[in-house]
């Protein structure tokens, strides 16, 4: 299925990862990439950087590409230190690995050394305070690139020493264009409905989206057999037709007592059939459908969203899915019928 020998065994998310901030395949982060291109060209003018934003929006890729550009293609273990703070989040990691790296001998063939610290928002407050001091002392020969999902978890003294860049969730059109580029490069053709399904299950996370695309095209004997239903099932989502069926039952004109009873039982049966679907994904799909149908009564819409949030919380704290699905079916029936 992969036409070329180059990168044959690589996952697509790695095979199509841009290796330079000047690459045309950085998508949806135009202002950030312009700034990074300026830093790549200006060398020592680059400040410490703080990248924040949702997963899969290009933070790690941008950091690695920038390091490669600044160091003129010479990222070595003695010039770049890449760490994931979720593996070691305490002060010992700061005092050993990072401090030792920053105090090592300088090299004349690079403008400075670079520390890339992923998931920096998981570092303890004490460790962040120690990191702040190292950033201050080593600023002449070391630049830090910190990445996090939530910038509010980073202490102010660190944020004040960094140029903060917020990575946006990827929009639909840019994501679709990138997926079509990958499919064209791999000489694979799938239907537009399947591409839309892949984009939906990715939820703005490009890494997750590309992985979903590669998985979907690899599980069928021939890509012409791929359907949106297969894409949704692989990623733990319900077929959207079932979600629409839920709201069609609620919206049906059932005036008689028996008709109402039958509709109510039918609604519960559909939720029973959804057993095995990721509960988080199901609630997300129902929420998006509610927003799409446009409930005119804002109080009703608020109550429905409140009910969804309560079910979501209960499932998060390990309540029984089957009972919560029944509770959700009942809540939707009472609020929307």
CORRABEL-V684409 format. One record per pair of residues at least 4 apart in sequence whose C-alpha atoms are under 6 Angstrom apart, sorted by the first residue. I is the first residue (numbers start at 0). J is the second residue. D is the distance in whole Angstrom. If there is no record, write none. Layout:
I_J_D ; I_J_D
//
This chain:
1_185_5 ; 9_14_6 ; 11_15_6 ; 12_209_6 ; 18_64_5 ; 19_64_4 ; 20_36_6 ; 20_64_6 ; 20_65_6 ; 27_169_6 ; 38_45_5 ; 39_68_6 ; 39_69_5 ; 47_142_5 ; 47_143_5 ; 47_144_6 ; 47_161_5 ; 48_144_5 ; 48_161_5 ; 48_162_5 ; 49_144_6 ; 49_145_5 ; 49_146_6 ; 49_161_6 ; 49_163_5 ; 50_146_5 ; 50_164_5 ; 51_146_6 ; 51_147_5 ; 51_148_5 ; 51_150_6 ; 51_165_5 ; 52_148_5 ; 52_165_6 ; 52_166_5 ; 53_148_5 ; 55_204_4 ; 55_205_5 ; 55_206_5 ; 56_168_6 ; 56_204_6 ; 57_61_6 ; 61_65_6 ; 65_69_6 ; 66_70_6 ; 67_71_6 ; 67_72_5 ; 67_74_6 ; 70_109_6 ; 74_78_6 ; 74_79_6 ; 75_79_6 ; 78_112_5 ; 79_112_6 ; 79_113_5 ; 79_114_6 ; 80_114_5 ; 81_115_5 ; 82_116_5 ; 83_116_6 ; 83_117_5 ; 84_88_5 ; 84_117_6 ; 84_118_5 ; 84_119_6 ; 85_121_6 ; 88_122_5 ; 89_126_6 ; 90_126_4 ; 91_95_6 ; 92_96_6 ; 93_97_5 ; 94_98_5 ; 95_99_6 ; 111_140_5 ; 111_141_5 ; 112_141_5 ; 113_141_6 ; 113_142_5 ; 113_143_6 ; 114_143_5 ; 115_144_5 ; 116_145_5 ; 117_146_5 ; 118_146_6 ; 118_147_5 ; 119_146_6 ; 119_147_5 ; 120_147_5 ; 120_152_5 ; 120_153_6 ; 131_157_6 ; 133_137_6 ; 134_138_6 ; 137_141_6 ; 155_159_6 ; 168_203_5 ; 169_203_5 ; 179_183_6 ; 182_186_6 ; 182_187_5 ; 193_226_6 ; 193_227_5 ; 196_227_6 ; 201_207_5 ; 201_208_4 ; 211_215_6 ; 215_230_6 ; 216_222_6 ; 228_238_6 ; 231_236_5 ; 232_236_6 ; 235_276_5 ; 235_277_5 ; 236_276_6 ; 236_280_6 ; 246_250_6 ; 247_251_6 ; 249_336_6 ; 253_258_5 ; 253_259_5 ; 294_300_6 ; 313_318_5 ; 314_318_5 ; 331_335_6 ; 332_336_5
//
